[in-house]
């Protein structure tokens, strides 16, 4: 007997129940973007029932927290819109892959962390915000040029490139 092929919706349920161990990050992102037809982290959060709250958070960029089985992403309302999108993508990675761990995004967009879950959240962010179509569209540009054109931090562009070797 062959293995039953999972629908994207079933894959998402599996991801949420088992965390990042159930699938690799590009597959997680593909399942989400296929199921909900968007790579916008705010729309994905809403579709998944993750509450996003924008509040002044001082020096903190954002954090993920699960309170009484309700998932929350808190984003610093003082950040620019493009920065909020990056924080939301990063924290959504935690909400999906590390749903039992409360996480803070303290790194001031340097992405120089060594924690396994922070690296996974950064990779999730990179795959979510830099689509395969973007890779094709920006072929021939430097990482810096791609970063400037998309308002995505250079470290995220480099992280996506390091995984794909396609730019």
N, C-alpha and C positions, 0 to 999 in steps of 0.2 A: 504494500500500500504506500502511495506517495504521501508526502507531507501536505497538509492543507495550507494553501496560500492565505496569509493574513491580509485583511483589508487595512487601509491606512488608519482607519478609526480603531481597529483592533490593535494595531501596532502602537498607537498612542496610549491606549489603556495598558498595554504590556510595559511600555516605557515608564509610565507613571507608577505602576505597581512594583517594578523591579529596579528602576533607576537606570543609570547609564550602562550597567553591565549587560542589559538585554540587547542592545544594538550599538553600532558605532555612531558617532556624532553626525557625520554626513547623512546617514540613514534616518536618524531621528529627525533632523531638519527637513529632509525630503518628505518623510511621512507627514509632518505637520503642514508644510507648505502645500503639499498635494491635497490633503484633507480639507484645508480651510482656504485654499486658493489665494494665499497672501504670504508675504515674508515680513509684514509689519508686526513688530513685537507687541504693540499695543492692541492690535486687532486679534492677534493670536492669544494673548493673555485673556482678553474678554471672551473669546470663543471657548477657552479652556476653563473658564470660571475663576481665573486668578484676578483678584482685585488689585488695581493699580491706584495708588494714592500719591499725589504730588504735594509735598509739604516742604517748608524751609527746614533743612537738616544741617545747617552750619557747614562744617568741612566735609561732611559725609556725602558721597555721591548718591548712594542708595543702598538698599538692603532688601533681602527676602526673609519673610518670616511666616511660619504656619501657626495660626492661632485657632485652637479648637477645631481643627481639621479644615480651616478656611485658609487658603493661600493668599498672601499679600505681598505685593512689591511696593516698596516705598521709594520714591524718587525725589531728589532735591529739586524743588520748584524754582530755585535760583539758577539752575543750569540752563544753557541755551537748548533749543528744541532738538538739535542734532545730538547734543550730549545726552539729553534725556532718552533719546531713542537707543543710543548705545548702552546706557545703563539698564534700560528696560530689557534689551536683548540679553545682556549678561545675566541679569537677575532672573529672567524667564528660563534661562539655562539651568539655574539652580532650582527653580520651582518644578521643572520637569525631571531633571536628573538627580537632584539631591533634595527631594521634597521633605525629608525628615530633618534636614540640617538648616538652622537659621544662619544666614550669610550676610556679611556686610561688604560693600564695595568701597574700599578705603583708598584705592591705589592711584587716585588722581590721574587716571588714564595712562599710567606708565606701563601697566601690564607686566610688571617685573616680579610677579609673585611666583612662588614655587609650590604652593599647596596644590595637590592633585585636583581638588574640586574647583579651585579658582582657575587652573589651567583648562579644565574641561568647560567651565562656563565661558571662558574667553574663546575657546574653539567653537563653542555653540554660537556665540555672538558673531564670530567671523563667518561661519557657514551660513548663518541666517541673513546677515546684512550684505554679504558679497555673494551674489547668485552666480550660477554658471553662465547665465546670459551676460552678466557684467564682466566676467572674465574674458568672454569673447569680444565684447564691445571695447574693452580697454587694452586689447592685445597690442603690444608694442610700446605702451607707455611705461614709464618708471613707476616704482611703488609710490614714490613721493607724488608724482603727478596724479596717480589714481586716488591717493589719499586726499589731495587738494580738490579734485573734481567731485568726490563723493562725500566729503566731510567726515570720512571714516578715519580714525587715527591710524597713523603709519604702522604702529605695532600690530593692529588688527589685520591690515592689508598684508603685512609680512607673515603673520601667523597663517592666514588662509593660503598664501603662496607656498609657504613651507610644506603644507600638507599636499598641495596639488601639483606644484612644480609646473604650472601652466601659464603663468604670465610671461 
